[in-house]
């Protein structure tokens, strides 16, 4: 199950680059979500994030975590430009069952 939502409201986030540098992120907000259901006995699927740049264009693809309501902590980044295609395998985990918390 996938979900996409766009908001025209202003959302400001900060992305620290190092101890002295922080980038302010603002603009339209796009939220992409995905829920994967897996039942006992089903095979484990492999998923990928694929990013493609058009001719004469470029963008910065940043992966990371939202650690607070307005803080994005980057883990990795790559410049995608001029017909590049980047394929990143997604390493996914599952949430534990409620009885596993006891």
Backbone as a chain_set.jsonl record, in Angstrom:
{"seq": "XXXXXXXXXXXXXXXXXXXXXXXXXXXXXXXXXXXXXXXXXXXXXXXXXXXXXXXXXXXXXXXXXXXXXXXXXXXXXXXXXXXXXXXXXXXXXXXXXXXXXX", "coords": {"N": [[0.851, -1.165, 0.0], [0.67, 2.16, -0.923], [1.181, 5.686, -0.401], [0.707, 9.098, -1.135], [1.109, 12.487, -0.443], [0.55, 15.954, -0.809], [1.342, 19.182, 0.289], [0.567, 22.591, 0.207], [1.224, 24.319, 2.111], [3.584, 26.242, 4.057], [6.502, 24.728, 5.07], [9.11, 24.608, 7.234], [12.327, 23.322, 7.631], [15.35, 22.245, 9.19], [18.63, 21.271, 8.228], [21.384, 19.974, 9.482], [24.736, 20.326, 8.464], [27.388, 20.309, 9.347], [29.082, 20.977, 12.473], [29.002, 23.772, 12.504], [27.446, 24.592, 10.371], [24.236, 24.935, 9.028], [21.575, 24.056, 6.933], [18.73, 25.657, 5.687], [15.637, 24.373, 4.918], [12.876, 24.834, 2.851], [9.557, 25.306, 1.508], [7.171, 23.646, -0.664], [5.66, 20.717, 0.662], [6.127, 17.304, 0.306], [4.919, 14.194, 1.025], [5.737, 10.865, 1.155], [4.627, 7.646, 1.562], [4.688, 4.205, 2.621], [3.392, 1.04, 3.188], [4.126, -2.2, 4.025], [2.861, -5.355, 4.051], [3.551, -8.455, 5.469], [3.215, -11.876, 5.7], [3.436, -14.914, 7.585], [5.425, -17.361, 6.077], [5.559, -16.155, 3.605], [7.646, -15.048, 0.912], [10.587, -12.994, 1.204], [10.684, -9.802, -0.118], [12.679, -7.742, -2.312], [13.44, -4.328, -2.399], [13.825, -1.177, -4.115], [15.104, 2.167, -4.318], [14.762, 4.384, -6.866], [16.262, 6.91, -8.68], [16.13, 9.367, -11.165], [17.611, 11.715, -13.346], [16.714, 14.309, -15.572], [17.769, 15.326, -18.889], [20.241, 17.856, -18.927], [19.695, 18.674, -16.322], [19.763, 18.666, -12.703], [19.848, 17.353, -9.36], [19.939, 17.116, -5.787], [20.033, 14.249, -3.949], [19.118, 13.244, -0.857], [19.422, 11.14, 1.898], [18.115, 10.222, 5.081], [17.085, 10.868, 8.478], [14.189, 12.082, 10.177], [14.559, 13.733, 13.009], [13.442, 15.423, 14.839], [10.616, 17.678, 15.088], [11.26, 19.673, 13.23], [13.778, 19.048, 12.271], [16.025, 17.561, 10.098], [18.149, 14.942, 9.849], [20.826, 14.238, 7.928], [22.066, 11.268, 6.357], [23.34, 10.187, 4.071], [24.265, 11.442, 0.798], [23.839, 12.28, -2.673], [24.686, 13.622, -5.874], [22.557, 13.821, -8.572], [22.539, 13.915, -12.0], [22.124, 15.083, -15.434], [20.809, 12.881, -17.123], [21.497, 10.783, -15.444], [21.033, 7.729, -13.648], [20.217, 6.475, -10.573], [20.3, 3.706, -8.516], [19.226, 2.53, -5.545], [19.449, 0.013, -3.195], [16.974, -0.83, -0.825], [17.239, -1.314, 2.564], [15.319, -2.847, 4.718], [13.497, -2.973, 7.794], [11.373, -4.588, 10.22], [8.663, -3.731, 12.392], [8.553, -4.798, 15.768], [6.352, -7.343, 17.142], [3.612, -6.751, 19.398], [3.707, -8.409, 21.695], [6.403, -8.93, 21.863], [7.578, -6.839, 23.148], [7.37, -7.236, 25.833]], "CA": [[0.0, 0.0, 0.0], [1.464, 3.391, -0.997], [0.444, 6.915, -0.156], [1.426, 10.339, -1.446], [0.347, 13.663, -0.04], [1.245, 17.219, -1.089], [0.799, 20.317, 1.017], [1.065, 23.886, -0.264], [1.584, 25.122, 3.283], [5.02, 26.436, 4.252], [7.132, 23.893, 6.074], [10.525, 24.897, 7.356], [13.125, 22.317, 8.33], [16.782, 22.49, 9.215], [19.461, 20.111, 7.97], [22.769, 20.28, 9.864], [25.79, 19.773, 7.609], [28.454, 20.056, 10.309], [28.818, 21.662, 13.737], [28.805, 25.207, 12.311], [26.644, 24.887, 9.186], [22.893, 24.368, 8.955], [20.847, 24.452, 5.736], [17.299, 25.846, 5.898], [14.819, 23.784, 3.86], [11.523, 25.384, 2.872], [8.82, 25.128, 0.266], [6.079, 22.687, -0.623], [5.995, 19.478, 1.356], [5.63, 16.072, -0.293], [5.081, 13.054, 1.916], [5.56, 9.579, 0.491], [4.573, 6.581, 2.553], [4.513, 2.86, 2.098], [3.198, 0.001, 4.207], [4.296, -3.533, 3.455], [2.362, -6.433, 4.9], [4.178, -9.736, 5.184], [2.655, -12.911, 6.549], [4.292, -16.089, 7.767], [5.523, -18.225, 4.915], [5.764, -15.394, 2.379], [9.05, -14.752, 0.628], [11.016, -11.625, 1.477], [10.902, -9.066, -1.358], [13.731, -6.749, -2.317], [12.917, -3.081, -2.924], [14.851, -0.217, -4.506], [14.778, 3.57, -4.57], [15.351, 4.724, -8.159], [16.219, 8.348, -8.963], [16.609, 9.679, -12.506], [17.649, 13.139, -13.7], [16.506, 14.592, -16.985], [18.898, 15.938, -19.591], [20.577, 19.226, -18.526], [19.15, 19.002, -15.002], [20.437, 17.982, -11.605], [19.292, 17.538, -8.038], [20.647, 16.481, -4.684], [19.232, 13.233, -3.275], [19.629, 13.104, 0.504], [18.702, 10.185, 2.747], [18.365, 10.482, 6.489], [15.99, 10.67, 9.428], [13.61, 13.249, 10.834], [14.833, 13.472, 14.427], [12.563, 16.315, 15.604], [9.572, 18.187, 14.194], [11.818, 20.512, 12.17], [15.192, 18.7, 12.079], [16.318, 16.424, 9.229], [19.553, 14.517, 10.011], [21.23, 13.492, 6.734], [23.012, 10.154, 6.471], [24.097, 10.115, 2.826], [23.756, 12.295, -0.271], [24.46, 12.095, -3.984], [24.204, 14.509, -6.927], [22.042, 13.104, -9.737], [22.546, 14.941, -13.053], [22.283, 14.785, -16.867], [20.396, 11.521, -17.5], [21.957, 9.767, -14.502], [20.054, 6.906, -12.949], [20.79, 5.93, -9.35], [19.459, 2.648, -7.951], [19.648, 2.248, -4.174], [18.673, -1.041, -2.545], [16.44, -0.441, 0.48], [17.399, -2.306, 3.627], [14.14, -2.578, 5.521], [13.256, -3.754, 8.996], [9.979, -4.654, 10.607], [8.365, -3.409, 13.778], [8.281, -6.012, 16.539], [4.989, -7.564, 17.597], [3.367, -6.166, 20.726], [4.153, -9.312, 22.761], [7.856, -8.933, 21.908], [7.996, -5.751, 24.014], [7.303, -7.666, 27.247]], "C": [[0.893, 1.221, 0.0], [0.558, 4.601, -0.807], [1.325, 8.093, -0.528], [0.522, 11.503, -1.082], [1.19, 14.907, -0.3], [0.557, 18.324, -0.302], [1.414, 21.596, 0.467], [1.446, 24.799, 0.893], [3.105, 25.202, 3.399], [5.506, 25.525, 5.373], [8.612, 24.214, 6.094], [11.216, 23.805, 8.152], [14.579, 22.75, 8.271], [17.516, 21.179, 8.975], [20.896, 20.473, 8.344], [23.762, 19.563, 8.954], [27.019, 19.42, 8.444], [28.139, 20.866, 11.567], [28.493, 23.143, 13.569], [27.834, 25.565, 11.19], [25.306, 24.16, 9.231], [22.206, 24.929, 7.719], [19.368, 24.554, 6.098], [16.554, 25.285, 4.685], [13.418, 24.366, 3.964], [10.859, 25.126, 1.529], [7.685, 24.143, 0.451], [6.555, 21.382, 0.014], [5.334, 18.303, 0.647], [5.933, 14.933, 0.663], [4.793, 11.79, 1.136], [5.606, 8.506, 1.561], [4.306, 5.236, 1.9], [4.371, 1.905, 3.266], [3.288, -1.343, 3.51], [3.812, -4.565, 4.464], [3.056, -7.727, 4.489], [3.656, -10.745, 6.191], [3.585, -14.108, 6.576], [4.256, -16.958, 6.514], [5.709, -17.482, 3.601], [7.246, -15.118, 2.175], [9.33, -13.274, 0.891], [11.33, -10.936, 0.155], [12.062, -8.098, -1.193], [13.185, -5.499, -3.01], [14.067, -2.117, -3.188], [14.259, 1.188, -4.576], [15.508, 3.936, -5.854], [15.164, 6.217, -8.41], [16.824, 8.58, -10.344], [16.564, 11.192, -12.73], [17.417, 13.278, -15.2], [17.759, 15.237, -17.579], [19.031, 17.405, -19.185], [19.951, 19.629, -17.191], [19.93, 18.236, -13.939], [19.67, 18.243, -10.319], [20.128, 16.775, -7.027], [19.681, 15.524, -3.995], [19.873, 12.981, -1.916], [18.773, 12.087, 1.244], [19.067, 10.466, 4.196], [17.129, 10.23, 7.317], [15.488, 12.011, 9.921], [13.71, 12.984, 12.325], [14.024, 14.358, 15.36], [11.578, 16.914, 14.608], [10.122, 19.028, 13.048], [13.301, 20.233, 11.912], [15.292, 17.444, 11.208], [17.804, 16.113, 9.36], [19.96, 13.694, 8.792], [22.207, 12.363, 7.074], [23.939, 10.115, 5.262], [23.472, 11.05, 1.801], [24.51, 12.007, -1.559], [23.861, 13.118, -4.94], [23.791, 13.645, -8.109], [21.888, 14.146, -10.84], [22.614, 14.326, -14.442], [22.039, 13.327, -17.239], [20.962, 10.426, -16.603], [20.771, 8.974, -13.974], [20.769, 6.281, -11.756], [19.811, 4.905, -8.796], [20.026, 2.288, -6.587], [18.812, 1.108, -3.602], [18.22, -0.569, -1.167], [16.59, -1.595, 1.453], [16.317, -2.001, 4.655], [14.082, -3.484, 6.737], [11.771, -3.761, 9.299], [9.83, -4.245, 12.063], [8.089, -4.703, 14.531], [6.804, -6.114, 16.902], [4.822, -7.041, 19.011], [3.841, -7.08, 21.855], [5.675, -9.405, 22.862], [8.407, -7.808, 22.779], [8.038, -6.166, 25.48], [8.588, -8.278, 27.736]], "O": [[1.79, 1.323, 0.836], [-0.653, 4.543, -1.022], [2.529, 8.092, -0.274], [-0.674, 11.5, -1.376], [2.394, 14.916, -0.043], [-0.671, 18.384, -0.241], [2.628, 21.681, 0.281], [1.93, 25.911, 0.686], [3.821, 24.334, 2.9], [4.978, 25.553, 6.485], [9.29, 24.1, 5.073], [10.746, 23.41, 9.219], [14.978, 23.527, 7.403], [17.098, 20.12, 9.444], [21.559, 21.202, 7.606], [23.649, 18.363, 8.706], [27.616, 18.358, 8.266], [27.031, 21.385, 11.702], [27.785, 23.716, 14.397], [27.438, 26.724, 11.069], [25.241, 22.949, 9.441], [22.246, 26.136, 7.477], [18.814, 23.657, 6.734], [16.821, 25.686, 3.552], [12.835, 24.39, 5.047], [11.515, 24.774, 0.549], [7.285, 23.841, 1.575], [7.723, 21.011, -0.098], [4.125, 18.308, 0.417], [7.08, 14.737, 1.062], [3.732, 11.655, 0.526], [6.53, 8.47, 2.374], [3.778, 5.145, 0.792], [5.145, 1.96, 4.222], [2.6, -1.586, 2.518], [4.303, -4.63, 5.591], [3.137, -8.05, 3.303], [3.657, -10.491, 7.395], [4.419, -14.283, 5.687], [3.19, -17.246, 5.969], [5.989, -18.107, 2.579], [8.003, -14.973, 3.134], [8.44, -12.427, 0.812], [12.154, -11.427, -0.616], [12.389, -7.684, -0.081], [12.554, -5.586, -4.064], [15.134, -2.214, -2.581], [13.073, 1.368, -4.855], [16.73, 3.817, -5.93], [14.045, 6.727, -8.359], [17.894, 8.058, -10.659], [15.602, 11.86, -12.35], [17.877, 12.454, -15.99], [18.677, 15.635, -16.861], [18.03, 18.117, -19.108], [19.706, 20.813, -16.96], [20.657, 17.288, -14.238], [18.938, 19.226, -10.204], [20.921, 15.901, -7.381], [18.629, 15.942, -3.512], [21.026, 12.559, -1.832], [17.544, 12.165, 1.22], [20.181, 10.892, 4.5], [16.238, 9.48, 6.919], [16.258, 12.961, 10.065], [13.022, 12.109, 12.85], [13.93, 14.073, 16.554], [11.697, 16.679, 13.406], [9.501, 19.089, 11.987], [14.006, 21.095, 11.388], [14.721, 16.403, 11.533], [18.637, 16.95, 9.011], [19.493, 12.567, 8.63], [23.055, 12.494, 7.957], [25.158, 10.022, 5.401], [22.3, 11.412, 1.911], [25.655, 11.556, -1.544], [22.679, 13.45, -4.842], [24.577, 12.832, -8.593], [21.195, 15.146, -10.656], [23.092, 13.206, -14.617], [22.969, 12.621, -17.627], [20.913, 9.251, -16.968], [19.656, 9.485, -13.87], [21.804, 5.634, -11.914], [18.629, 5.2, -8.625], [21.153, 1.807, -6.476], [17.588, 1.222, -3.53], [19.001, 0.028, -0.427], [16.128, -2.708, 1.199], [16.398, -1.007, 5.376], [14.56, -4.618, 6.709], [11.004, -3.013, 8.693], [10.753, -4.394, 12.863], [7.458, -5.61, 13.989], [6.095, -5.109, 16.964], [5.803, -6.906, 19.742], [4.328, -6.589, 22.873], [6.187, -9.914, 23.859], [9.591, -7.821, 23.117], [8.686, -5.5, 26.288], [8.678, -8.682, 28.896]]}, "num_chains": 1, "name": "protein.A"}
